[in-house]
Amino acid sequence: MDLSDAITMTLALLIFAGIVLGPIMGETAWPVSPEPTGPQGLATVLTGLNERVLSGNPINLTPLTMPETTAWLIVPDENETANQDENSTQVTPEYDDDELIGLVANSSVSLMLLAMQNAHALYAWDEKTAREHAATLQGFARSALKESAGFSVSTGMEETKTSYTLALESYVAYADIVLQNDRLNATLVDTAFQELERGSGYLREALDGIDRQTLRVPAEVVDINLPVAQPSTVPADTLTLMQRYVYDDRIGANEISIMLISADLIHEYYLNGEEIAAEPGRAFLVVEVKVMNLGHKGERRIYTIRTPEVSAFTLYYRGTTYSPIKLVHGTTLGEPYAGVTLDRYEKKHGYIVFDVPDAINLSECFIRVNLGEAGSPTWALGKKV
């Protein structure tokens, strides 16, 4: 899904929420509050929301809580009471139509806003936030599925129940896609968006099948969180590319220098003439590393050092961490970096590769190297000497 498709999907959810929930504003009786200002209407909340989302301005959010299902009371008139007395022996099936109507009406606001949260996280390709929101939507949808599964409804409400069930199942399917895959690629994101769109469509059908509007807009709506992915906070003491970090080996006998030289995004490389391509929507981040044994400095007669292992390198981006992928010998990238033993003045020069989202911003990335007792130096990939 390209940028324009993602924007279209996000706006579609916003518009759908306004269409489905707009009538609530005219029919909702807000509870009297001693405060001078009552809860905001959904129309007010959604006003300008798409502009704020796409312009990068954050919106304050807190997790939604599911409103309690409202009991619908039906008071029979006198004629109905008389008829019931006359036909007291008649057995009328008991249906859960009112319970279903209450559940659909009162969960729809939260479901739509949670769907919008998830759509925006996918649009921003914020993997950590997408997983957090997917888990919230999944738990909410599964809870509603469990509650509605026990409802026995009349023939006239069967289609409504089916649509509502399909909506919840689509939201759960969306969450499964996001949560069960370690790396999101373009194909997975496209499929996830389709499940969100399908779920919202079925929810619209379910709402069309009930004859009552939501009794109230939950107060939580005004605090719903559509977080804009914030730039990573690069630690203040980070080194720049081409800047070396010098430390002593474990026994203090030798001095070691380590440096990150460069960091570049590519989409393919070659191994024995065969192309190795990144998945759609993803890229390879290639980092050049050089480690050198600067020489003996202590009293001990040990002149060799061990360079850090590949596993000591961790990439950080917007709260998500990435570990290096395996790079074999013989690629067009050059010699892969590896932990080796170096004698005096020897050096190890090689490349480390990370599988990352194609939309990653190098200016927000940093790599931390765990050297044990020698510290954990950090390099900002967007800065160079």
N, C-alpha and C positions, 0 to 999 in steps of 0.2 A: 504494500500500500504506500503510495507516494504521499508527499506533504499535503497536496490539495485534497486527496481522498480522506486523509486523517482529519483535516479541518472540516470537510463536508460531513463526516460521520459525527464529529463532536457537535457541530451546529444542529445536525438532525436530531440528536438526543435532546438538545436544548429546546428546539422548536416543539418536539413531541411532548416534552414535559409541560410546556405552556399550553398546548392544545388540549391535552388530557386533563390537566389540573386547573386550567383557567376558570371553568365554571364554579369551582369551589369558592372563589373570592366573593361571588355574588350571593351564595347561599349559606355561607358559614356564619354561624352565630358565635362570635368570639366571647369567651368568658370575661366577666368584668374583673378588672385588675385594679388594685389600689394605686399602682404606678401610673404616672401620667401618660406613658406610652405603652400600648399593648403590643402583642406579637405582630411581626410584619407578615403581610400576605405573601403568598408564593409569587404572585406577579411582580411584587416589589423586589423580592429576593432575586428573581431571574432577570430583572431589567438590567441590560448592559452586561450580563454575565459572559456572553460570548466574547465581547470586546475585551473584558478584563482577562479572560483566560488566554486569548490569543496574543494580547499585548504583553503578557508576562507579569501582570500584577497579581500578587498573591491574594487569596481569599481565605479569611479565617474559618477554620473547620474543626469540628469535634466529631467523634464517631456517632452515628445515628443509633438511637434505641428504638426498638419496634413498638409502635403504639399498641395499647391493649385493644383487643377486639371488642367493639361496642355491641351490646345486646340490643336487638331491635324489638321493641315492644309493639304488639298489634292488639289494639283494644277493640273487641267486636261491638257493633251497635246492637240496639235492642232487638231488631228483627233477627239478626244472626243468633242472638242468645236464645230467642224463642225457638228458632228452628233447631238449635242444638238440643234443647230440652225435649222437643218432640221426637227427635231421632237419636236419643241417647244411646241406643243400642248399636248405632252405626260406628264402625271402626275406621278412623281416618289415619292413614300412614303418617308417621312422624318423619319429617325431613329436616335437614340442616341447612336449608336455603339461606335463612337469615344469618347464620354463622358464617357461611361462605361469603355472602355479600359484605358483611362487616370486615372480614379478613382481607378481601380484595381491595375494598375501599381504603382501609386504614394502613395497608402495607404498600400501596402503590407509590406514595410520595417518596418513601424511603428507598424503595427499589429503584426508582428512576434516578434519584440523586446519587445513589451508590453506583449505578451504571455510568453516570456522567463522570464520577470520580475516576472510574477505571478507564473510560475512554480517554480522558485527558492524560492519565499516566502513560498509556500506550502511545498516544500522540507525541508526548515528550520523550518517549523511549527511555523512561526512568524505570529500570528493571526492579530496583528495590521497592519503590513506591507501588509499582504495578502489583507486585506480589503481596504487599501488605493489604492493599485495597481488594484484591481478588479473594484473599482469605476472609475479609469482612463480608463481602457479598456472598461468598459461598456459604458461610455460617448462617447468614440471614435467610437465604433462599432455602437451604436445607431445613431450617426450623419451620418455615412456612409450609414447605412440602409435607413435613411430618404432621403438622396440624391439619392441613386440608385433606390428607389422605383418608382420615377417618370420617369425613363428612359423607352422609348419604343424602343425595339431592334429588329433587323431582326432575321429571323429563325436561321441563323448560329450562332448568339450570345446568343440564349436563354439558352443553357446549361451553358455557362460562367456566365451569370447573376444568374442562379439558384445556381451554386456552390458558387459564391461570397455571395449570400444572406444566404445560409446555413452556410457558414463560420462565417459571422457576427452574425447570430442567435445563433450559438454554443458558441461564445465568450460571448454574452449577457447571455446565460443560465449559463455559468460558473460563471459569476459575480453574478447572482442571488443566486446561491448556497452559495457563500461565504458571501454575504451581508445580506441574509435573515435568517441566522442561527447564534444565539448568541455564540454557542460553536461548534467548528469543531471537528468531530470525524473521525475515519479511513474510515467509509463508505462515508461520505460527501467528504473527501479529494480524495478518489478513483474516485468518480463520477465527481468531479471538474476536475481532471486530464484527465478523459476521454473526457470531453467537450473541454478542451484545445487541446487535440490531434485531436479530430474530426474537430474542427475549422481549425487547421493547415492543415489537409488533404484536406478539401474543398478549402482552399485558394490555395493550390498547384494546384488543378484541375482548378480553375479559372485562374491562371497564365498560365497554359498550353493552355488555350483557347484563349489567345491573341497573336498576332503576333508581338508585339513590346515590347521591354524591358523598364524598368523604365528609364526615361530620365536622372534622377540624383539621387544620394543617398543624402537624406536630411543631411544638416550639423549637425542637432541635433543627428544623429546616433552616432557620436563620443563621445557624452556626455550622452548616455543612461545609466540610473541607474539600475544596478543589485545589490542592496544593500545587503551585507552580514549582517545577524542579529548580531548586536553588543551586547556584554555582558551588562547587566544592571549595571548602576552606582549606587552602594549602597551608601547612604549618609554616610559621614565621621563620624557623631556622633551617629551611630547606636549602639544599645546594642547587646550583644551576648545572645544566649540561656542560661538560668539559671541565667541571670543577671536581678535584679529587679529594677523597677522604683518606687520611693516613691514620693507621692504628697499629698497635703491637699485637703480635701473635699471642696465643694463650699463655705461654710461659715467659713472655717478654724478651725473647731472644732475638727477634727480627721485627723489622718495620715493614708494613704492607700498605700499598696504595691501591685504592679502588676508585673507579670513575665510570660514570655513564656518559658516553660520548654523543649519542644521537638517539632520536626516537621518531619513527616515520610510520604512517599508515599506508598499507598496500592492500590490494584485493586478490593478488595471486602471486605465486612464485612457481619455480619449476624444479622437478626432481627427475634427473635422467631424461630430460626432454618432455616429461609429462607434467601438465599443468595441475597445480594444487590451488584450488580457488576457494575463497571464503564463501560461506553460505550467504544467500541474498539477505541484505540488511545488516551484514556483519563485515568485519575487516580484520586484518592482521596488524597488530602493533609490534613493530620490529625495533628492539632496543639494542644498541651496540654497547658492549661492556669491555672494560680493560682492567685487569688486576696485575700488579707487579710486586715482586719481592725486592724491596729497596735495600736489603742487606742486613748483615749481622750487627747487633747493637749491644748485646748483653754479654755476660761472662760465660754463659753456657755455650758449648761447642755444637750447637745445632743450627744449621744454615738453611734448612728447607722450611717452607710454609705450605699450608693447605688453603686453597682459595675457597670462597663461599660456594655452597652448592646452589643449583638452580632453584631449589625449593625455598631458599632464603629470600628470594625476590617476590614482592607482592605489589600489585598495582592497585591504586585506590582511585575511585571516580564516583562522585555523588553518593557516597555512603556504601557503594558496592565494591567488593574486593575481587580481584582476578588473579589467578595463578598461571604461571607459564605453561604452555602446551609443549608437547615433545617435538623437538626439531632434530631430524636425522642428518647425517653427514651427506654431502653430495648435492645440496640444493644450491640454487642460484643466489641465495641469501648470503652464503659464505659459511665459515666454520661456526658450528653451534657452540655456545658457551657451555662450560661444564666445570665442576669442581675438580681440580687437579693439584698435584704436588709440584711446587716450583723451587728451584735452587736459587742461589743469590743472583739477582739482577735478571732473572727470567720473568717473562710475562705471559699472561693468558689473555688472548683477545678473541671475542666471539659475539654471537647474537642470541638474544632471548626473544621469544615470540609469545604474544598474548592474543587470544580470540576475544574481540571486543565489539560492541555495537558500532555500526558504520557512522552513526551520528555523534560519536564521542568527541569531546572538545579537549584537545591536548593541553590547553592552557589551564584546565581544571584537574589535570591528572598529576599524580606524583607516585613515585616508586620508593618503597621502604625496603632496606636490606637488613635482615636480622643477623647481626654478627656476634650474638651472645653477649658475653661480658664486655666486648669491645664497642657496644652501642648499636644503634639502629639508624644509620644515616639515611636521609631522605632527599631525593632529587625531584625538583619540579620540572616536568617534561616540556612546559611551555616557555622555559627560560634558558638562555644560552649565554655563556661568557662572551 
